[in-house]
Amino acid sequence: MLDNDTDVVLFEKDTYTVGRLKELIHNNFGEKLHTQLSNGHQKVASIIQSVSVSEAVFKVEDITWKSSSEGIRCQILRVGSRGWEIGRIRIITSTGITTDNHIGAHKISSYTTVKIQVTIEFCPDEPLEPESPLDDIRKMMQAT
């Protein structure tokens, strides 16, 4: 998981902090979902809000959308690291959709609220080997 919002992600020419990338994905995903819902495509909301088996209806509280399992090629520069790591990221977006009814002076109206959470996973092409506590001693011995 890329949890540090100040780490940097590089896609070919474009660079983003992890925090900014999450924000852009959140906004883009939200706009697309909101557009579908506000254009009268209530089917999107109704399809993903519940699952039914025979007469039992289960309300879906959270839905997870994932980018392809192949991931997206990129490089990561982690704060405090020695350099860029090459690998792939996968974006996981969890959505919760709720419909609230509002009673006004002349009518009852309903509006849909979408809650979105973005998570980014990174898989390096070559996993970093953990530093050994003996590395400092080895360096000192080589220097003498």
C-alpha positions as CSV (number, residue, x, y, z in Angstrom):
1,M,0.0,0.0,0.0
2,L,1.2,3.5,-0.8
3,D,0.2,5.2,2.5
4,N,2.7,8.1,2.5
5,D,0.9,11.0,0.6
6,T,4.3,12.7,0.0
7,D,5.9,9.8,-1.9
8,V,6.2,10.6,-5.7
9,V,4.8,8.5,-8.6
10,L,6.2,8.9,-12.1
11,F,4.2,7.8,-15.2
12,E,6.4,8.3,-18.3
13,K,6.4,12.1,-18.3
14,D,3.9,13.0,-15.5
15,T,4.7,13.1,-11.7
16,Y,2.3,13.2,-8.8
17,T,2.5,12.9,-5.1
18,V,0.6,9.9,-3.9
19,G,-1.9,12.3,-2.1
20,R,-2.5,14.3,-5.3
21,L,-2.9,11.1,-7.4
22,K,-5.5,9.8,-4.9
23,E,-7.3,13.2,-5.0
24,L,-7.4,13.2,-8.8
25,I,-8.7,9.6,-9.0
26,H,-11.3,10.4,-6.3
27,N,-12.5,13.4,-8.2
28,N,-12.6,11.8,-11.6
29,F,-14.3,8.6,-10.4
30,G,-16.8,10.7,-8.4
31,E,-17.6,12.9,-11.4
32,K,-18.2,10.0,-13.7
33,L,-20.5,8.2,-11.2
34,H,-22.3,11.5,-10.4
35,T,-22.9,12.1,-14.1
36,Q,-24.4,8.7,-14.5
37,L,-26.7,9.2,-11.5
38,S,-27.7,12.8,-12.3
39,N,-28.5,12.0,-16.0
40,G,-31.3,9.7,-14.9
41,H,-29.3,6.5,-15.0
42,Q,-30.8,5.4,-11.7
43,K,-30.2,1.9,-12.8
44,V,-26.5,2.3,-11.9
45,A,-27.4,3.1,-8.3
46,S,-30.1,0.5,-8.0
47,I,-28.0,-2.3,-9.5
48,I,-25.1,-1.7,-7.1
49,Q,-27.1,-0.9,-4.0
50,S,-28.5,-4.4,-3.4
51,V,-28.2,-8.0,-4.2
52,S,-31.1,-10.4,-4.0
53,V,-31.3,-14.1,-3.7
54,S,-34.9,-15.3,-4.0
55,E,-36.9,-13.2,-1.6
56,A,-34.0,-12.1,0.5
57,V,-32.5,-8.7,-0.4
58,F,-29.1,-7.7,0.9
59,K,-28.1,-4.1,0.9
60,V,-24.6,-3.5,-0.4
61,E,-22.8,-1.1,1.9
62,D,-19.5,-0.9,0.0
63,I,-18.5,-1.7,-3.5
64,T,-14.8,-2.1,-4.6
65,W,-13.6,-1.3,-8.1
66,K,-10.1,-2.3,-9.0
67,S,-7.9,-1.5,-11.9
68,S,-6.6,-4.4,-14.0
69,S,-4.5,-7.0,-12.2
70,E,-1.6,-6.2,-14.6
71,G,-1.3,-2.8,-13.0
72,I,0.0,0.4,-14.5
73,R,3.8,0.8,-15.2
74,C,5.4,3.5,-13.1
75,Q,8.2,4.5,-10.8
76,I,8.0,5.4,-7.1
77,L,10.2,7.6,-5.2
78,R,9.6,7.1,-1.5
79,V,10.5,9.7,1.1
80,G,13.9,8.6,2.6
81,S,14.6,6.0,0.0
82,R,17.8,5.6,-2.0
83,G,16.2,6.1,-5.4
84,W,13.4,5.3,-7.8
85,E,11.7,1.9,-7.7
86,I,10.3,0.5,-10.9
87,G,7.1,-1.5,-10.9
88,R,3.3,-1.3,-11.3
89,I,0.5,0.2,-9.3
90,R,-3.1,-0.9,-8.9
91,I,-5.8,1.4,-8.0
92,I,-8.6,0.3,-5.7
93,T,-11.7,2.5,-5.3
94,S,-14.3,1.7,-2.8
95,T,-17.7,3.4,-3.2
96,G,-20.7,3.6,-0.9
97,I,-23.9,4.9,-2.4
98,T,-26.8,6.1,-0.3
99,T,-30.1,7.7,-1.3
100,D,-31.6,10.2,1.1
101,N,-35.1,11.5,1.0
102,H,-35.8,15.2,1.7
103,I,-39.2,16.5,2.6
104,G,-39.7,20.0,1.2
105,A,-42.7,22.3,1.4
106,H,-44.4,20.9,-1.7
107,K,-42.8,17.5,-2.5
108,I,-40.5,14.7,-1.4
109,S,-37.2,14.7,-3.2
110,S,-34.4,12.2,-3.1
111,Y,-30.7,12.7,-3.7
112,T,-27.9,10.3,-4.0
113,T,-24.7,10.6,-2.0
114,V,-21.5,8.8,-3.1
115,K,-18.7,8.2,-0.7
116,I,-15.4,7.3,-2.4
117,Q,-12.1,6.0,-0.9
118,V,-9.0,5.5,-3.1
119,T,-6.2,3.1,-2.2
120,I,-3.1,2.6,-4.3
121,E,-1.0,-0.6,-4.2
122,F,2.6,-0.8,-5.6
123,C,4.4,-3.9,-6.7
124,P,8.1,-3.4,-7.5
125,D,9.7,-5.3,-10.3
126,E,12.6,-6.1,-8.0
127,P,11.7,-6.2,-4.3
128,L,14.1,-4.2,-2.1
129,E,16.2,-6.3,0.1
130,P,16.0,-5.2,3.8
131,E,19.1,-3.6,5.1
132,S,21.1,-5.9,7.4
133,P,22.2,-4.5,10.8
134,L,25.7,-5.8,9.9
135,D,25.9,-3.5,6.8
136,D,27.4,-0.6,8.8
137,I,30.1,-2.9,10.3
138,R,30.9,-4.3,6.9
139,K,31.3,-0.7,5.5
140,M,33.6,0.2,8.3
141,M,35.7,-2.9,7.8
142,Q,36.0,-2.2,4.1
143,A,37.0,1.4,4.7
144,T,40.0,0.4,6.9
